[in-house]
Amino acid sequence: MLAAVYRGKSVVSVDRVETPEIGPGEVLIRVEACGVCHTDLKKIEYDLLAPPRIYGHETAGVIAAVGSNVTKYQPGDRVIVFHHIPCGDCFYCARKLYAQCPIYKKVGVTAGFEPAGGGFAQYVRAMDWIVERGIEKIPEGVPFEVAAFVEPVNTCLKAVNQCDPQPGDVVLVQGQGPIGLLFTMLLKLRGCVIVATDTIPARLDLAKQCGAEFALDPRTSDVSAKLKELTEGRGADMVFVATNVKGLVEEAVRSTRPGAKIMLFAQTSDKERIELSGASICVGERSLLGSYSASVDIQYEGADLVFSGKLPVHLLVSHRVPLDKIGFAFRLATHPGEFQGENPLKIIVRPQELSV
């Protein structure tokens, strides 16, 4: 089969590799769509993990083969697959901190080499603990590129649930890339008043389609003043930091009222530093929160939001790219300013398609 293999030093090449062999409790999935996620792009661009690896974890496809012990699925089933599933029995699982579970940290989906998700390949192997609890069937009529949103929607829903916004809350969503727009959609379902910020006009327009009452460019608008105007001078009740631009967390604190919640969602780099006044958190009684990766507890709920169409995730698909053009997809996602008029959002790789 063909796969996009990370070879180190930020290099990814489309190579012919062996199709994975499956064991008794495993399944083989023919990948039809895999979303490009900035988590994988960071690993590639900054050489965070040793090569060779095949990345891609927003995966949807068709079961091509099942192991001898598998009874829940059969060839031909249309499915999405999560690449992390917790053990359910450890210290962290008992506290529902699944992303900290040692088993959760083990990637259970691979297209070969060290397991890394494998969705940027024509076939992936899902290991037994993933088959048990980490696969959801895709209803008929739901396109694979829509189904590929189930994993990122889960991660955003987990963060929203942690913050527990109430109807009428005034919420600032910083960044309207694919993740920020998913937050905007989810918060709209909760009945919040959403102020969305971004520096790209097309994204601000889309934010309004997705439920934002106000969509502002922070370079030309006084975001803090708008939030105070909406809240009798208090400031936002909640902020979701959905991009990792320097200084944004500090801005989030300045834009909130005492007692507000600030969710850090895009701050995944150890090198990133945040400088805050201790009093802004302590005396201001603000809660600074973090959320990372998906939760098995909301797996069905998140999938239903996508499959039912309650979240219009199809609006976020900007590009569909065949596997042999994945280099273009990565460049488009990491350096959008180089491509005039492209306006990239969610880029979907189609491993079964080639450009020639």
Phi, psi and omega in degrees: 000171176258145179210151174270106188257124173286122185253003182100160180053040177068013183264130173235129179235143177273112187234161172271124180230169178291136172294134183300143172265142183253153177265184186302324182258017187248168175228154174253129183243128172278116186282125178256333179204140175215123179285147176274122182247141182291342175298314177293321181298323177297318181297323180285311186294324184253011176051052186282336180232150184290137176280169354277150177212157174240110184272184181110117184224001175262073200251132174226143181185203184234134177293123182263331181201151178234149176287166186296337181263001184272124179241342184283336186227160178216159178305137182102343177294134176271126189216160162247156182225134173272141182267351176234132172219132183281168181285327181088355187237351188272179179306313184286322178297323178298335180256011178060026173263066191298326183293347178263357180292133180301324178288322177301321182292342175281123179285129185252014178228132185213150171249011182127164183063202177294128184306130182213021181106308170075003186293343176271049178211167183282336178219147173229152176255123175261124184283170194299319182288337174285318179299323182295318188222000189246019180235138175234137178283141178269125178297153176301142178092346178271119181296150180300323182292333173285315180300330181296348178279352186302316181293308179296326176298319178302315182297321179289319179298321177302315180293319179296316179300322180297324180278336177053058179294149181250155177305134180091348176299140175266118189237132175262127174246111182270116182098127180236044164285191182306318181290314179300321178292325174296319175300316179301315178299313183294320180290328175298320178298333179276356179082024180277158170266115191252128170251116182254142178233145174192167179253001181254117185305319181298326179288325177294320177298316181292326178302321178293321176297329184271357173126358179285132175286326181227135179231112191237144170270115185294346178283335185238354181238148175271093185296316180300320179295320178297318180295321178291324177299323182280348189231029179056037175088001186279309189118173185296147175283336188199150176225137171248116182268099189255017173210161187249037176293136181302134177089355186288324179293320177299319177296322179300317179296316180295336186268001187249162175275165170302140180085003182287163175249135179236116183262117174271116184242333184254005186269073188256001182262134176294340183277344183286136180238142180237130181243112184232151169289130177300324181293331180296334177266311185289298182292324179281355177052036177275154177249121177259115190243158174228148176215136184220131173068193192261167178235128179293335182295333183246020184300313181291317181300314180296318179298320180295323178300324179282308186295326183282343184085006177299330172253122182280062186294339179300335179295340186271347182283114181256330184217143174238121192234131175292159187302320184285358175249022185294332176301320176297319180299315181294317180295320179298320182288324185268337181225061185299334182294344180282348187242095183298130175079002183279323181048060183291140171233250178275122179258126182254124174270134179247094187295338181276354181253144174234154185278347181248000000 
